[in-house]
Amino acid sequence: MMLHSRHFLNRLATSTIHSRCFAGTLVLAEQVDNGKLAPVTLNTLTAASQLKQDVDCVIFGSEKTNETANELQKFNNLNIKRIFVAENAAFKDLLSESVTPALLDLQKKNNYTHILGGSSTFTKSILPRLAALLDVQPISDITKVIDKDQFMRLIYAGNAILKLKSNDPIKILTVRGTAFEAAKPATGSGDVKVEKLDSSVKNDLSEFVTRQVQQSERPELPSARIIFSGGRALKSKENFKLLYDLADLFPGQATVGASRAAVDAGYCPNDLQIGQTGKIVAPELYIAIGISGAIQHIAGMKDSKVIVAINKDGDAPIFSIADYGLTGDLFKILPELTEKLKKK
């Protein structure tokens, strides 16, 4: 009986040592073209800090990764211990077939319990692939961290909140940026170690060819303070100029968005679509113009600080969530609004 007990204690001790090695959080930091951190990464850092364990970050890119790492070092107040940098021409446009194997190697070496990334096209192409290779279930678009195992996320186009518990040993999470405050840099300097990863890439599955980017002086939708969003009621692509004229009165702050109905009708490009199947935004001011308020659209903008609705139908669902509403003909209201704003 005594021998059996000793054997059990030895097994328990081995298990305890293993679990101690198996801890920590990894944040997949996203780099934009100019070497800056993507804004959603700052929201992800806030979510990672709420797990209350050591945080490592990893940056993939084809150039300027050291500049991105330098920016990330300013957030040493969030318990960031190490920043891994992987730079290779093969990481141009961050193809998931190139990035995922390197990310998997990093996980095998460090045994993280949580891997987080902001909810973006970049992470949505990589983290589900990583989860499949690790045989765990990814958890998308979390809106709250309860503890290390429990999280909240929206379901049914934002009409219900799901509280879930994951028993997987590795939690792979994407973070809804609008649900978490952006992290603030530390006031003092700190010592965050930067390490270069082996950036050799073996990718025979895909190849980056080219990317066409529409250049604009207006900010990107997720980072804009003001959004003028148009719906099908604008009736044509030419009429969307009314929204562009308004946005241009607030240089560097305002941009234009659209409902899915407007995009499907060909009034504007796909990258302006806001909603469940488009971009998720939370500006300081969201002005919905000629948008009825389908639940799929509301799911993408309901976290906006102030919502203004302009619609000729006084019973449109958009008015139920609007802070301010104006019932009337948008083709009369918008020119008057533009002229009055020009005089300010």
C-alpha positions in Angstrom: 0.0 0.0 0.0 2.8 2.4 0.9 4.6 1.7 -2.4 1.4 2.4 -4.3 1.0 5.7 -2.6 4.6 6.7 -3.4 4.0 5.8 -7.0 0.9 8.0 -7.0 2.7 10.9 -5.4 5.5 10.7 -8.1 2.9 10.8 -10.8 1.2 13.8 -9.1 4.5 15.6 -8.9 5.2 15.0 -12.5 1.8 16.3 -13.5 2.2 19.4 -11.3 5.6 20.2 -13.0 4.0 19.8 -16.4 1.1 22.2 -15.6 3.5 24.8 -14.3 5.4 24.8 -17.6 2.1 25.1 -19.5 1.1 28.7 -18.8 1.2 32.1 -20.4 -0.5 34.2 -23.0 0.6 34.9 -26.6 -0.7 37.9 -28.5 -0.6 37.8 -32.3 0.3 41.5 -32.9 -0.8 42.8 -36.3 1.3 45.1 -38.3 -0.1 47.5 -40.9 1.8 48.6 -44.0 3.7 51.5 -42.5 5.2 49.4 -39.7 2.6 50.6 -37.1 0.6 48.4 -34.9 -2.9 47.8 -36.1 -5.4 49.5 -33.8 -7.2 46.3 -33.0 -3.9 44.9 -31.4 -4.3 47.5 -28.7 -7.7 46.2 -27.8 -6.3 42.7 -27.8 -3.6 43.7 -25.4 -6.3 44.9 -23.0 -8.1 41.6 -23.2 -4.8 39.6 -22.7 -4.0 41.6 -19.6 -7.3 40.6 -18.0 -6.1 36.9 -18.1 -3.6 38.0 -15.4 -0.6 36.0 -16.6 2.6 36.7 -18.4 2.2 38.0 -22.0 4.4 37.4 -25.0 3.8 39.0 -28.4 4.8 37.9 -31.8 5.0 40.1 -35.0 5.2 38.7 -38.5 6.0 40.8 -41.5 8.2 41.3 -44.6 9.7 44.6 -43.3 9.8 47.2 -40.5 9.0 44.6 -37.8 11.6 46.1 -35.5 9.8 49.4 -35.7 6.6 47.6 -34.8 8.4 45.9 -31.9 9.7 49.3 -30.6 6.1 50.6 -30.6 4.9 47.5 -28.7 7.6 47.9 -26.1 5.9 51.0 -24.9 3.1 48.8 -23.4 5.3 47.2 -20.7 2.7 48.1 -18.1 0.6 45.2 -19.4 3.0 42.5 -18.2 4.6 41.9 -21.6 7.7 39.9 -21.0 8.9 39.1 -24.6 8.3 40.3 -28.1 9.1 37.8 -30.9 9.9 39.2 -34.3 9.8 37.1 -37.5 10.8 39.0 -40.7 10.9 37.4 -44.1 9.9 38.5 -47.6 7.7 35.4 -47.7 5.5 37.0 -45.0 4.4 39.7 -47.4 0.7 40.0 -47.2 0.9 37.5 -44.3 -0.4 34.4 -46.0 -1.8 31.9 -43.5 0.1 29.1 -45.2 3.3 30.9 -44.3 2.6 32.3 -40.9 0.8 29.3 -39.3 3.7 26.9 -39.3 6.0 29.5 -37.6 3.3 30.2 -35.1 2.8 26.5 -34.4 6.6 26.1 -33.7 6.4 29.0 -31.3 3.5 27.4 -29.4 5.3 24.0 -29.2 8.4 25.7 -27.7 6.6 27.8 -25.1 3.3 25.9 -24.3 1.0 28.9 -24.1 -2.4 28.4 -22.5 -4.0 31.3 -24.4 -3.3 32.6 -27.9 -5.1 35.9 -28.8 -5.5 38.0 -31.9 -7.8 40.9 -32.8 -10.8 40.1 -34.9 -9.5 40.9 -38.4 -9.0 39.3 -41.7 -5.4 38.6 -40.7 -6.2 36.6 -37.6 -9.4 35.0 -39.0 -7.3 33.3 -41.7 -4.6 32.1 -39.3 -6.0 31.2 -35.8 -8.6 28.7 -37.0 -5.9 26.9 -39.0 -3.7 26.9 -35.9 -6.6 25.6 -33.8 -7.1 22.7 -36.2 -3.4 21.7 -36.0 -3.6 21.8 -32.2 -6.9 19.9 -32.1 -8.7 22.6 -30.1 -11.8 24.7 -30.8 -11.2 28.4 -31.6 -13.4 30.9 -29.9 -14.3 33.9 -32.0 -15.2 37.5 -31.3 -15.1 37.5 -27.5 -16.5 40.6 -25.8 -15.5 39.9 -22.2 -13.0 37.9 -20.2 -14.5 36.4 -17.1 -11.6 34.2 -16.1 -9.0 32.0 -17.8 -11.6 29.5 -18.9 -14.8 31.5 -19.3 -15.6 34.2 -21.9 -18.6 36.0 -23.4 -19.4 36.5 -27.0 -22.4 37.7 -29.1 -24.6 35.3 -31.0 -27.7 35.6 -33.2 -26.4 38.8 -34.9 -25.8 40.4 -31.5 -29.3 39.8 -30.1 -28.0 37.4 -27.4 -24.9 37.1 -25.3 -23.4 33.7 -24.8 -21.3 32.9 -21.7 -19.1 29.9 -22.5 -16.5 27.8 -20.7 -13.7 26.1 -22.6 -12.1 22.9 -21.3 -9.4 22.9 -24.0 -5.8 23.1 -22.6 -5.1 25.8 -25.2 -7.6 28.6 -25.7 -7.4 30.3 -29.1 -9.4 33.5 -29.1 -10.2 36.4 -31.4 -11.1 39.6 -29.7 -13.8 42.0 -30.8 -12.0 45.3 -30.7 -15.0 47.4 -30.0 -15.7 45.5 -26.7 -12.3 46.4 -25.1 -10.7 49.7 -24.5 -7.5 50.3 -26.4 -4.4 49.8 -24.3 -2.5 52.9 -23.1 1.3 53.0 -23.3 3.2 53.2 -20.1 4.5 56.5 -18.8 8.0 55.2 -18.0 10.4 53.0 -19.8 10.5 49.3 -19.2 12.6 46.3 -20.2 10.8 44.1 -22.7 13.0 41.6 -24.4 12.9 41.4 -28.2 13.9 38.1 -29.8 14.2 37.2 -33.4 12.5 34.0 -34.5 13.8 31.6 -37.2 11.9 33.1 -40.1 12.6 30.4 -42.6 9.3 29.7 -44.5 8.2 26.5 -46.2 5.1 27.3 -48.2 4.4 25.3 -51.3 0.6 25.8 -51.1 0.2 29.5 -52.0 2.0 32.5 -53.3 1.4 36.2 -52.9 0.8 37.8 -56.4 -0.5 41.3 -55.9 -2.9 43.4 -53.9 -4.9 46.4 -55.0 -5.5 49.0 -52.4 -7.9 51.9 -52.8 -6.0 55.0 -51.6 -7.9 57.5 -49.6 -7.2 60.4 -47.2 -10.1 59.3 -45.1 -9.4 57.0 -42.1 -10.2 53.3 -42.2 -13.6 52.4 -40.9 -12.5 50.7 -37.6 -10.4 53.7 -36.6 -12.7 56.6 -37.8 -14.2 58.9 -35.1 -17.2 59.7 -37.3 -18.9 57.5 -39.8 -21.6 58.6 -42.3 -23.2 55.4 -43.4 -25.6 55.1 -46.3 -28.3 52.6 -47.2 -30.3 51.5 -50.2 -32.5 54.7 -49.9 -29.6 56.7 -51.5 -30.8 55.0 -54.8 -27.5 55.3 -56.8 -23.7 55.3 -56.7 -23.7 59.0 -57.7 -25.8 59.9 -54.7 -23.2 58.4 -52.3 -21.2 61.6 -53.1 -23.5 63.3 -50.6 -21.9 61.2 -47.9 -18.4 61.8 -49.2 -18.9 65.5 -49.1 -20.0 65.4 -45.5 -17.0 63.2 -44.5 -14.6 65.5 -46.2 -15.7 68.3 -43.8 -13.9 66.4 -41.0 -10.5 65.6 -42.5 -8.7 62.7 -40.8 -11.7 62.0 -38.6 -14.6 61.0 -40.7 -15.2 58.3 -43.3 -18.1 56.6 -45.2 -19.7 53.3 -44.6 -22.7 51.4 -46.0 -25.3 48.8 -45.4 -25.1 45.4 -47.2 -28.1 46.4 -49.3 -26.2 49.4 -50.6 -23.2 47.3 -51.4 -25.2 44.6 -53.1 -26.9 47.3 -55.2 -23.5 48.4 -56.4 -23.6 51.9 -54.9 -20.2 51.5 -53.2 -17.4 49.0 -52.8 -17.4 46.0 -50.5 -14.8 47.4 -48.1 -17.4 50.0 -46.9 -19.9 47.4 -45.7 -20.7 47.5 -42.0 -22.5 44.7 -40.2 -22.4 41.0 -39.3 -20.8 40.1 -42.7 -18.9 43.3 -43.0 -16.8 45.5 -40.6 -17.5 45.9 -36.9 -17.2 49.6 -35.9 -17.7 51.7 -32.7 -17.0 55.3 -33.6 -17.8 58.3 -31.4 -20.5 59.3 -33.8 -22.4 57.0 -36.3 -24.9 58.7 -38.7 -27.1 56.1 -40.4 -28.6 57.7 -43.5 -31.4 55.9 -45.3 -30.7 52.7 -43.4 -33.7 50.8 -42.1 -31.8 48.9 -39.4 -31.7 45.2 -40.2 -30.3 43.2 -37.3 -27.3 42.2 -39.5 -26.4 45.8 -39.9 -27.1 46.7 -36.2 -24.7 43.9 -35.1 -21.8 45.8 -36.7 -22.4 49.3 -35.3 -24.5 49.1 -32.1 -21.5 49.8 -29.9 -21.1 53.3 -31.4 -21.0 56.0 -28.7 -23.7 58.2 -30.3 -26.0 57.0 -33.1 -28.0 59.4 -35.3 -30.6 58.1 -37.7 -32.0 59.9 -40.7 -34.9 58.1 -42.5 -38.2 59.1 -44.1 -39.9 56.1 -42.4 -40.5 57.0 -38.8 -41.2 53.4 -37.9 -37.8 52.1 -39.2 -36.1 49.8 -36.7 -32.9 52.0 -36.7 -34.8 54.5 -34.5 -35.1 52.0 -31.7 -31.3 52.1 -31.1 -30.6 55.7 -32.2 -29.8 58.4 -29.6 -31.1 61.0 -32.0 -33.5 60.6 -34.9 -34.6 62.8 -37.8 -37.6 61.8 -40.0 -37.5 63.3 -43.4 -36.3 63.2 -47.0 -32.5 62.6 -47.0 -32.1 64.4 -50.3 -33.3 67.6 -48.7 -31.7 67.1 -45.3 -28.1 66.2 -46.4 -27.5 69.3 -48.7 -28.8 71.6 -45.9 -26.7 69.8 -43.3 -23.6 70.1 -45.5 -24.1 73.8 -46.1 -24.6 74.5 -42.4 -21.5 72.5 -41.5 -19.4 74.4 -44.1 -20.3 77.6 -42.3 -19.0 76.3 -38.9 
